[in-house]
Amino acid sequence: MKNALYLILLAVVSAACATAQQQKSFTVTGYNDGEFAIKQPIEQQLDTIASAIQRMGVPEKEISIEIDGYASKSGSDRVNDGVALNRADQVRSFFKRKFPGATITVISKGDEADKRMVVISLSTIPIPDNATRETHAAAHAASVWPYAILALAAAGILFFAIGRSGKRPAQPEAAQQTASMREDPSVPKIPEGSVPVDCTRPDGSSCQAYIYPVGSIWMTLFKTQEAPSGPLFRKDIRKAQYCTRQCVANPDYQSAVDELIAAGKITIHQREPNQREPKEVRHDSVRVA
């Protein structure tokens, strides 16, 4: 599944890039040290490149050519930069004669590659017929943006699908116990992610209630006496556990405890015969924080 989605994403991105802008690169070599004039070996290479551009059948106003001039490190930085610029400028003049309507830029790369060459980068960008040379850059941006948005949307769908198809994290022990209880149809359902809380009733009997998370808060099984429609909740798990123990130990809540026991949401613990009676549990009035 993941591999299929990944291949789909690659296809979408590749198609978007190919539609938005076609790019080709050519390298012209054969210069001597300090030489930038276009001699026959250089001119032959440039003619071949020009013929390739013409065979593309692209209108001149849609052609963008970037010419990068390079030089060796045989001279000083200033000299090498000038030689590289002159080489690029001579090539620019050649293509300007061949394609007067094209956009041509020249860049001197100096001796950073330590090679005597010129690199020609060709881009073809569809623009409206009535567009002028001043709107070329705007047409470029307008043609790329929709496909960039399409590629981002495809990436978002891919990551979402991978996240949904991944394995669920291991549940805590308490959550696994509640999950096994939910598989038995005779046992009432307990909320997802519930945590058991050991409690003691006023008569000294032990039981186990549950608290469960909802967002960033912990809900109890009990409702406030002042507002019976809303369950008691606390932002801290320890306070929620304390609140649950206080409710179970409070005589005023015993009818609610009996209802929860009958519903299977509070379980009774049987004490061993030799187990000592628990001490009396204090209980406070419970209010919503």
N, C-alpha and C positions, 0 to 999 in steps of 0.2 A: 504493500500500500504506500509506504513512504517513498520507495524508489519510483513508483509510478507518478506520484505527485511531484517529486523532484524533477523528473524528466519533463512533465508538463510545464513546470515553472521555467525550466531552461528554454523550452521551445517558445514560450510566450515572450520571454526577455529577448531571445535572439531575433524573433520576428519583429519585435518593437524597434530594436536597434537597427536592424537592416532596413526597415521601412523609413525610420526617421532620418537616417543619414548613411550613405554609402561612402566608404573610405578605402583608399588604396595608397600604397607607399612605394616609392622607387628610389634607388640609390645610383648616383652617377659617380664613377671613379675614373682614374687615369690622369689626374693632375700631377704636375711636377712641383717641387718645392717653390713656394712663392708665386706660382703661376695661377692665374684666374681667367685668362682669355679662353674662349670657346674654340678649340681646335677640332680637327676632323674627328678624332676618336670620341671626344665629348659630344660633338654635334650629332654623330650617328646615334648615340644613346638617347639624346634629347628628341631626335626625330622619331625614334621608336616609341618613346613615351607619348609624344604628341599624337601619333597614329592610334595608340591604344585609347587615348581620351576621345578622339574623334569617332572611333568605332562604338563608343558607348552611346552615341546619339543623344547626349544631354545638351540642352540649350546652354550657351555660354554664360548667360546671367545666373545659371544655377551651379556653375563651377566655382569652387574655392580652392586655391592652390597656395600651400605654405612651403616656402623654400628655405631650408636650413643649410647654411654654409659651414664647413668644418676645415680645420687646418691642422698640420702636424705641430709638434712642439719644438721644431728646429729653431724657431726665432723667439723673440720676446713676446709677452702677452699682448702688448699693443700691436705689434706687427702681425701676429697670428690672428688677432681679432679683425684687423683690417683686411687681411687676405681672405678670411672666411666670408666677410661681408661682401667683398668684391666678387667672389665666386657666386654667391647667391644672387647678387644684383645682376650679373651677366646672364644668369639663367632666367631671371625674371624678365629681362628684356627680350630674350628668345621667346618665352611663352606669351609675352604681351603682343608680339607680332602674330603669333598663331591664334591666340584667343583674346582679342581686344576687349570683349565684354565680360571676361572672367574677373573675379576678385583674387588678387595675388598679393601675398605678404612675404616679406623677407626678414630672416632672423640670422644673426651671426652667433654661432655656437663656439667660436674661438677654437682652442686646442683641447677642449674637454674630452674628445674621443681620440685624440692623437692620430687622426686619419685625414688624408687629403681627399675630400669628397663633398658631394652635395646630396642632401636627402630631400625628396619632393613628396609632400603629402597632399593627396588629392581628395577633396570632399565634394559630394554632389548633394545639394539641398533643394528639394522642390519648393518653389515659391510661385505666387500668382503671376499670370502673364502681365498684369498691369503694375507689378511692383517695380519700384525704381531701385537703383543701387543703394540709396540711403535706407531703404526698408529691408535690405537683405538680412541684416542682423536680427531684426524683429521677426522676420519670417522664419529664420533659423530657430529662435526660441519658441515661437508658436508651434512649430512642427515637432519639436522634441517633447514639450511638456505633456501632451496627452498620452504619449507612449511611456513616459516615465511614470505617470500616475497609474497606468495599466500594469506596469511591472511591479510597482509597490503593492497594488491590490492583490496581484497574484502571489507575491511573497507573503502577505498577511494571511491569505487563505491557506497557503502551505503550512505555515507555522501553527495556525489554529487546528488544522487537521492532524498534524503530528502530535500536538498536545492532547487532542481528544483520543487518539489511537494509542497513546502511551499507557503503560501499566499504572494502575492506581497505587499510591503509596501504601505501605503496610499499615494496618490499623493497630492502635494500642491494644493491650491485652483486654482492658475493660470494654473497648469498642467491639473487639472480636467476640466477647461473651454475649454482648447484646445482639450482635449480628446472628449468632447461632440461635438465640432465643426467638428472633424474628422469623427464622426459617420454620419454626414449629407453629402451625396455624392455631393450635390450642392456647398459645401464649399471646396476650395482647401486645401490640407493637410498642416499642420504646423508641423515643426520638434518636435519630442518627447522631453518633458521637457521644452518647450518654456516658457519664462517669458515675459509678456506684459510690454511695456515702453510707457508712455504718452509723446507725442511730440507736437510741435507747428510748423506749416509751416510759411514761410515768409509772407504769406497773413493773418496770424493770426488765421487760422483755426486749430482746434485740431484734432489729430489722435493718433492712437495707433499702434506701431510697435512691433516687437518681437525680442528677442535674445534667443539663445538656446545653451546648453552646448555640447561640444564635447571633451570628456576626461577631462582635467583640464583647458580648455580654454572656453571662451564664444564667439560664432560667432554672427555676425550681419547679416542683410539682404542685406547689401550694399557691393559693390566691390570697390576696390581702383581705382582711376582714372589712376594711374601710371601703375597698373597691373590688368586690368579688369577681368582676369581669376580667381583671388583669392578673397574671401570675407574678409572683415575687421574682426579682432578678437582682443580680449584683454584677459589677464589672470585673471583680476579682474572683477566681475560682475558690480560693480559701474562704472568702466571705460568703460565697454561695453555699459551700459545704457547712459552714457555721450556721447560716440561716436555716438550712434544711434540718440540721440536728435540733435547733431550737424549736422549730415547728413541731417535729415529731415528739419532743419532750414536753410541749405545752399542752395542758389538759384541754384548752379551748379548741385545739386543732384535732382532737382525737376522732371526731366524726369524719373529718377529711382524710385522716390516716386510714380509718376503716374502709372508706370508699376506695382509696388507692390500693389497699391490700386486696379488696375484692376484684379490682380491675387488673390485678397482676403487676402493678407498677411499683409496689413496695412488697418485698419478700420478707417473711418471718424467719429468723434464725433460732434454731433450737439449741438450748444450752446443754452441755454435758451434765450428768447427775452430780458430779463432784465440783461443778463450776460454782464459784462464789456469786452471790447476788450482787449486781452492780450497785454502786453508790448512787444516791439520789442525784439526779441531774437538774441543775439550775436552768431556768428558762426565762427569757426576757420577752417583752412585747416586741413583735416583729412589725417593722414599718418599711415601706419602700424608700430606698435612698434617693 
